[in-house]
């Protein structure tokens, strides 16, 4: 059990299952969901969904809340920008960056 829901604010990153998402709206207590989030789906399209806090962490609300494309409305614009920038800022999973063996204009290559 993880305890009480952590404090969240709009434009904050949270993890829902294995997916990194950005909080768009925080709902009042008693709402069916705790917040609405924006994320990129498997086809790299911006989507929004309702999320709630459970005993296991953040989870998508299934069947009881809007879900759809986030690029269709200006209210999602800031969060879509954050999600896209965050995705491009992190290296792809499973890949390790290796130093290059080639030289630069200031440093010659070790090969001749």
Secondary structure, DSSP 8 states (H G I E B T S, - for coil): ---S-----TT-EEEETTEEEEEEEE--TTSSSSEEEEEE-TTS-EEEEEEEEETTEEEE--SSS-EEEGGGSGGGHHHHHHHHHHHHHS--TT-------S--SSS--S--
